[in-house]
Amino acid sequence: MKKITIKIPNHKYAFFMELIQNLGLEKVKSEGTREEVIKGIKQGFKEMNLNQEGESNGNELKDFLDDL
């Protein structure tokens, strides 16, 4: 089994958690304090912007889903 960490904007968190739970994965765990979550979200957006600008190689969604 593999473990992943995903950074999600606050306004999409509830939807994402419901989606993941409905996929029937073995365990869904939410971690971190509010400050840690906000810091992680900001970092995620920085990485997303770098990826969109071509300065970073992000993972393809297909590869992510294949790993599931």
Rosetta constraint file for C-alpha pairs under 8 A:
AtomPair CA 2 CA 67 HARMONIC 7.89 0.50
AtomPair CA 2 CA 68 HARMONIC 7.96 0.50
AtomPair CA 7 CA 40 HARMONIC 6.13 0.50
AtomPair CA 7 CA 41 HARMONIC 5.46 0.50
AtomPair CA 7 CA 44 HARMONIC 5.67 0.50
AtomPair CA 8 CA 12 HARMONIC 6.59 0.50
AtomPair CA 8 CA 13 HARMONIC 6.07 0.50
AtomPair CA 8 CA 41 HARMONIC 5.94 0.50
AtomPair CA 8 CA 44 HARMONIC 7.56 0.50
AtomPair CA 9 CA 13 HARMONIC 6.29 0.50
AtomPair CA 9 CA 41 HARMONIC 5.75 0.50
AtomPair CA 10 CA 38 HARMONIC 7.88 0.50
AtomPair CA 10 CA 41 HARMONIC 7.82 0.50
AtomPair CA 12 CA 16 HARMONIC 6.11 0.50
AtomPair CA 13 CA 17 HARMONIC 6.10 0.50
AtomPair CA 14 CA 18 HARMONIC 6.26 0.50
AtomPair CA 15 CA 19 HARMONIC 6.18 0.50
AtomPair CA 16 CA 20 HARMONIC 6.16 0.50
AtomPair CA 17 CA 21 HARMONIC 6.09 0.50
AtomPair CA 17 CA 28 HARMONIC 7.94 0.50
AtomPair CA 18 CA 22 HARMONIC 6.13 0.50
AtomPair CA 19 CA 23 HARMONIC 6.46 0.50
AtomPair CA 20 CA 24 HARMONIC 7.19 0.50
AtomPair CA 20 CA 25 HARMONIC 6.97 0.50
AtomPair CA 20 CA 28 HARMONIC 7.44 0.50
AtomPair CA 21 CA 25 HARMONIC 6.45 0.50
AtomPair CA 21 CA 28 HARMONIC 6.82 0.50
AtomPair CA 32 CA 36 HARMONIC 5.58 0.50
AtomPair CA 32 CA 37 HARMONIC 6.00 0.50
AtomPair CA 33 CA 37 HARMONIC 6.16 0.50
AtomPair CA 34 CA 38 HARMONIC 6.17 0.50
AtomPair CA 35 CA 39 HARMONIC 6.09 0.50
AtomPair CA 36 CA 40 HARMONIC 6.05 0.50
AtomPair CA 37 CA 41 HARMONIC 6.14 0.50
AtomPair CA 38 CA 42 HARMONIC 6.25 0.50
AtomPair CA 39 CA 43 HARMONIC 6.28 0.50
AtomPair CA 40 CA 44 HARMONIC 6.09 0.50
AtomPair CA 41 CA 45 HARMONIC 6.30 0.50
AtomPair CA 42 CA 46 HARMONIC 6.34 0.50
AtomPair CA 43 CA 47 HARMONIC 6.25 0.50
AtomPair CA 44 CA 48 HARMONIC 6.09 0.50
AtomPair CA 45 CA 49 HARMONIC 6.10 0.50
AtomPair CA 46 CA 50 HARMONIC 6.27 0.50
AtomPair CA 47 CA 51 HARMONIC 6.13 0.50
AtomPair CA 47 CA 56 HARMONIC 7.53 0.50
AtomPair CA 48 CA 52 HARMONIC 6.18 0.50
AtomPair CA 48 CA 58 HARMONIC 7.99 0.50
AtomPair CA 49 CA 53 HARMONIC 6.14 0.50
AtomPair CA 50 CA 54 HARMONIC 6.26 0.50
AtomPair CA 50 CA 55 HARMONIC 5.09 0.50
AtomPair CA 50 CA 56 HARMONIC 5.47 0.50
AtomPair CA 51 CA 55 HARMONIC 5.73 0.50
AtomPair CA 51 CA 56 HARMONIC 4.61 0.50
AtomPair CA 51 CA 57 HARMONIC 6.03 0.50
AtomPair CA 51 CA 58 HARMONIC 5.93 0.50
AtomPair CA 52 CA 56 HARMONIC 7.97 0.50
AtomPair CA 59 CA 63 HARMONIC 6.85 0.50
AtomPair CA 59 CA 64 HARMONIC 7.08 0.50
AtomPair CA 60 CA 64 HARMONIC 6.47 0.50
AtomPair CA 61 CA 65 HARMONIC 6.16 0.50
AtomPair CA 62 CA 66 HARMONIC 6.02 0.50
AtomPair CA 63 CA 67 HARMONIC 6.31 0.50
AtomPair CA 64 CA 68 HARMONIC 6.79 0.50
